[in-house]
Amino acid sequence: MNQEEIESIEEKTGIMLPESYKQVLLNYPKELLGTEAEDFGLLNDAEVIIEENNEVRGNGYFGEAWPERYFIIGQNGCGDYYVINHENQEFSVGLACHEEMACNPYAANLAEFISKYLNEIK
């Protein structure tokens, strides 16, 4: 992804992304390149990121209002989203679970996210 695409995400969602997440997008993890992560777990397409975030902000999440602080960075394919709190500067990931209607900690940093995600898709 490039800087213009990141600016488009911010403009079309109305959310200023934390620098830590911008760096992930600009330097997409090589361990995830060529895996399904690019289309699911750690989205690598600006238009899909915009669509996912605007969808839940406009229409809610399984009948509930979407918390403003959460920004979708991926999904697990079962209706749950990998999210960051865009108000935080550190990169950590939560899992918004539609069954529990809760967001639970998933990974404290990018390395942990990559490791857990790769183990789940094996």
Buried (B, 14 or more C-beta within 10 A) or exposed (E): BEEEBBEBBBEBBEBEBBEBBBEBBEEBBEEBEEBEBBBBBBBBEBEBBBBBBBEBBEEEBEEEEBBEEBBBBBBBEEEBBBBBBBEEEEBBBBBBBBEEEEBEEBBEEBEBBBEBBBEEEE
